[in-house]
Amino acid sequence: MKRTACYILLLNLLIGCLASNSSIPAEQLMGRWFWTESSGGIAGTTQTPKTSEETVILEINSSSIKRYVNGRLESTRNYTLEIRESLIYGDSREMIIYENGMREMFSVSPGELFLTGDCYDCFQSRYERDEN
């Protein structure tokens, strides 16, 4: 009986993990985002649009992220959303995986997007949603 209960518990955990991998809500990322600050790197610096004299806008759709710097398109990168083990934290995190293999953890709260490079000495950046 105990063995059966253990198998049922293990099966439920496995199903829960598999279900969570397919339920990353891409819609919450989509839109236009204005950069407000970044911090990190070896020196632990903080940059803002004022200190860097740059405005950065991300336009995110279901398959690509366009990055504009001072109104000029700087890059277009295709991506997928996956749950992967973080190199920094060692646990599973929602990540943006770019076609070149780079990856960023992300979190979205009402009106805010946080992107954190999944590497040591990477930056964390904060963006505000364009509500227009």
MIMARNU-965832 format. One record per residue (C-alpha): x, y, z; chain; residue in three letters; residue number from 1. Coordinates in nm, 4 decimals. Each point is the difference from the previous one (the first is absolute). Example, Ala and Ser with C-alpha at 12.3 -4.5 7.8 and 13.67 -1.06 7.14 Angstrom:
! MIMARNU-965832
<node <1.2300, -0.4500, 0.7800>, "A", "ALA", 1>;
<node <0.1370, 0.3440, -0.0660>, "A", "SER", 2>;
//
This chain:
! MIMARNU-965832
<node <0.0000, 0.0000, 0.0000>, "A", "MET", 1>;
<node <0.2803, 0.2446, 0.0886>, "A", "LYS", 2>;
<node <0.1771, -0.0838, -0.3236>, "A", "ARG", 3>;
<node <-0.3161, 0.0744, -0.2025>, "A", "THR", 4>;
<node <-0.0461, 0.3322, 0.1783>, "A", "ALA", 5>;
<node <0.3614, 0.0930, -0.0766>, "A", "CYS", 6>;
<node <-0.0478, -0.0843, -0.3678>, "A", "TYR", 7>;
<node <-0.3165, 0.2110, -0.0165>, "A", "ILE", 8>;
<node <0.1757, 0.2928, 0.1675>, "A", "LEU", 9>;
<node <0.2976, -0.0309, -0.2365>, "A", "LEU", 10>;
<node <-0.2319, -0.0152, -0.3027>, "A", "LEU", 11>;
<node <-0.1865, 0.3138, 0.1150>, "A", "ASN", 12>;
<node <0.3283, 0.1871, 0.0449>, "A", "LEU", 13>;
<node <0.1181, -0.1060, -0.3446>, "A", "LEU", 14>;
<node <-0.3260, 0.1052, -0.1658>, "A", "ILE", 15>;
<node <0.0126, 0.3341, 0.1821>, "A", "GLY", 16>;
<node <0.3526, 0.0673, -0.1234>, "A", "CYS", 17>;
<node <-0.0861, -0.0908, -0.3574>, "A", "LEU", 18>;
<node <-0.3093, 0.2180, 0.0058>, "A", "ALA", 19>;
<node <0.1929, 0.3014, 0.1265>, "A", "SER", 20>;
<node <0.2466, -0.0186, -0.2910>, "A", "ASN", 21>;
<node <-0.2760, 0.0583, -0.2517>, "A", "SER", 22>;
<node <-0.1843, 0.2807, 0.1771>, "A", "SER", 23>;
<node <0.2330, 0.2989, -0.0255>, "A", "ILE", 24>;
<node <-0.2310, 0.2914, -0.0829>, "A", "PRO", 25>;
<node <0.1632, 0.1707, -0.3003>, "A", "ALA", 26>;
<node <-0.2823, 0.2555, -0.0174>, "A", "GLU", 27>;
<node <0.1217, 0.1728, 0.3155>, "A", "GLN", 28>;
<node <0.3329, 0.0787, -0.1722>, "A", "LEU", 29>;
<node <-0.1434, 0.1301, -0.3242>, "A", "MET", 30>;
<node <-0.0127, 0.3734, -0.0507>, "A", "GLY", 31>;
<node <0.2206, 0.3043, 0.0043>, "A", "ARG", 32>;
<node <0.2316, 0.0551, 0.2983>, "A", "TRP", 33>;
<node <0.2020, 0.3078, 0.1008>, "A", "PHE", 34>;
<node <0.3330, -0.0587, 0.1751>, "A", "TRP", 35>;
<node <0.0308, 0.1689, 0.3417>, "A", "THR", 36>;
<node <0.3206, -0.1436, 0.1472>, "A", "GLU", 37>;
<node <0.2586, -0.2769, -0.0057>, "A", "SER", 38>;
<node <0.2388, -0.1122, 0.2698>, "A", "SER", 39>;
<node <0.2700, -0.2625, 0.0363>, "A", "GLY", 40>;
<node <0.3203, -0.0987, -0.1698>, "A", "GLY", 41>;
<node <0.3367, -0.0480, 0.1659>, "A", "ILE", 42>;
<node <0.0033, 0.3582, 0.1264>, "A", "ALA", 43>;
<node <-0.3594, -0.0135, 0.1247>, "A", "GLY", 44>;
<node <-0.0979, 0.3135, -0.1876>, "A", "THR", 45>;
<node <-0.3456, 0.1451, -0.0504>, "A", "THR", 46>;
<node <-0.0990, 0.1642, -0.3267>, "A", "GLN", 47>;
<node <-0.3103, 0.1975, -0.0884>, "A", "THR", 48>;
<node <-0.1127, 0.1833, -0.3112>, "A", "PRO", 49>;
<node <0.1273, 0.3214, 0.1602>, "A", "LYS", 50>;
<node <0.3473, -0.1309, 0.0966>, "A", "THR", 51>;
<node <0.0545, -0.1849, -0.3293>, "A", "SER", 52>;
<node <-0.1687, 0.2635, -0.2182>, "A", "GLU", 53>;
<node <-0.1853, -0.2806, -0.1766>, "A", "GLU", 54>;
<node <-0.3638, -0.0880, -0.0344>, "A", "THR", 55>;
<node <-0.0658, -0.3700, -0.0514>, "A", "VAL", 56>;
<node <-0.3304, -0.1480, -0.1119>, "A", "ILE", 57>;
<node <-0.0795, -0.3697, -0.0326>, "A", "LEU", 58>;
<node <-0.2790, -0.1101, -0.2322>, "A", "GLU", 59>;
<node <-0.0899, -0.3578, 0.0846>, "A", "ILE", 60>;
<node <-0.2290, -0.2183, -0.2075>, "A", "ASN", 61>;
<node <-0.0610, -0.3744, 0.0207>, "A", "SER", 62>;
<node <0.3268, -0.0970, -0.1710>, "A", "SER", 63>;
<node <0.2451, 0.2924, -0.0036>, "A", "SER", 64>;
<node <0.1306, 0.2932, 0.2001>, "A", "ILE", 65>;
<node <0.0938, 0.3212, -0.1767>, "A", "LYS", 66>;
<node <0.2341, 0.2327, 0.1889>, "A", "ARG", 67>;
<node <0.0052, 0.3692, -0.0876>, "A", "TYR", 68>;
<node <0.2716, 0.2311, 0.1350>, "A", "VAL", 69>;
<node <-0.0644, 0.3731, -0.0368>, "A", "ASN", 70>;
<node <-0.2734, -0.0758, -0.2528>, "A", "GLY", 71>;
<node <0.2172, -0.2183, -0.2244>, "A", "ARG", 72>;
<node <-0.0545, -0.3754, -0.0380>, "A", "LEU", 73>;
<node <0.3073, -0.1622, 0.1526>, "A", "GLU", 74>;
<node <-0.0979, -0.3682, -0.0116>, "A", "SER", 75>;
<node <-0.2737, -0.2502, -0.0697>, "A", "THR", 76>;
<node <0.0369, -0.3300, 0.1833>, "A", "ARG", 77>;
<node <-0.2213, -0.3062, -0.0238>, "A", "ASN", 78>;
<node <-0.0767, -0.1746, 0.3275>, "A", "TYR", 79>;
<node <-0.1894, -0.2780, 0.1716>, "A", "THR", 80>;
<node <-0.1270, -0.0184, 0.3572>, "A", "LEU", 81>;
<node <0.1140, -0.2943, 0.2085>, "A", "GLU", 82>;
<node <0.0408, -0.1061, 0.3581>, "A", "ILE", 83>;
<node <0.3652, -0.0847, 0.0596>, "A", "ARG", 84>;
<node <0.2342, -0.0452, 0.2903>, "A", "GLU", 85>;
<node <0.1641, 0.3320, 0.0805>, "A", "SER", 86>;
<node <0.3780, 0.0129, -0.0059>, "A", "LEU", 87>;
<node <-0.0110, 0.2661, 0.2723>, "A", "ILE", 88>;
<node <-0.2694, -0.1312, 0.2338>, "A", "TYR", 89>;
<node <0.0079, -0.3744, -0.0708>, "A", "GLY", 90>;
<node <-0.3784, -0.0332, -0.0144>, "A", "ASP", 91>;
<node <-0.2516, 0.0058, -0.2855>, "A", "SER", 92>;
<node <-0.0904, 0.3423, -0.1384>, "A", "ARG", 93>;
<node <-0.2044, 0.1402, -0.2858>, "A", "GLU", 94>;
<node <0.2446, 0.1119, -0.2675>, "A", "MET", 95>;
<node <0.0188, 0.1659, -0.3348>, "A", "ILE", 96>;
<node <0.2289, -0.2140, -0.2162>, "A", "ILE", 97>;
<node <0.1431, 0.1816, -0.3012>, "A", "TYR", 98>;
<node <0.0950, -0.1771, -0.3203>, "A", "GLU", 99>;
<node <0.3709, 0.0597, 0.0732>, "A", "ASN", 100>;
<node <-0.0307, -0.1884, 0.3319>, "A", "GLY", 101>;
<node <0.0021, 0.3043, 0.2285>, "A", "MET", 102>;
<node <-0.2637, -0.0124, 0.2715>, "A", "ARG", 103>;
<node <-0.1710, 0.2415, 0.2348>, "A", "GLU", 104>;
<node <-0.2236, -0.0652, 0.2953>, "A", "MET", 105>;
<node <-0.3087, 0.2167, 0.0019>, "A", "PHE", 106>;
<node <-0.2795, 0.1089, 0.2254>, "A", "SER", 107>;
<node <-0.2977, 0.2154, -0.0815>, "A", "VAL", 108>;
<node <-0.2100, 0.1907, 0.2482>, "A", "SER", 109>;
<node <-0.2699, 0.2536, -0.0838>, "A", "PRO", 110>;
<node <0.1725, 0.2512, -0.2225>, "A", "GLY", 111>;
<node <0.3564, -0.1242, 0.0636>, "A", "GLU", 112>;
<node <0.2364, -0.2451, -0.1670>, "A", "LEU", 113>;
<node <0.3212, -0.1223, 0.1612>, "A", "PHE", 114>;
<node <0.2643, -0.1750, -0.2108>, "A", "LEU", 115>;
<node <0.3035, -0.1620, 0.1609>, "A", "THR", 116>;
<node <0.2789, -0.1593, -0.1993>, "A", "GLY", 117>;
<node <0.0596, -0.3554, 0.1193>, "A", "ASP", 118>;
<node <0.3738, 0.0345, 0.0431>, "A", "CYS", 119>;
<node <0.2378, 0.1298, 0.2614>, "A", "TYR", 120>;
<node <0.0694, 0.3718, -0.0376>, "A", "ASP", 121>;
<node <-0.3070, 0.0485, -0.2189>, "A", "CYS", 122>;
<node <-0.2396, 0.2902, 0.0334>, "A", "PHE", 123>;
<node <-0.3558, 0.0212, 0.1268>, "A", "GLN", 124>;
<node <-0.2138, 0.2493, -0.1902>, "A", "SER", 125>;
<node <-0.3340, 0.1553, 0.0847>, "A", "ARG", 126>;
<node <-0.2531, 0.1148, -0.2611>, "A", "TYR", 127>;
<node <-0.3381, 0.1711, 0.0221>, "A", "GLU", 128>;
<node <-0.2852, -0.0959, -0.2322>, "A", "ARG", 129>;
<node <-0.1182, 0.2525, -0.2560>, "A", "ASP", 130>;
<node <-0.3699, 0.0261, 0.0797>, "A", "GLU", 131>;
<node <-0.0827, 0.1950, -0.3186>, "A", "ASN", 132>;
//
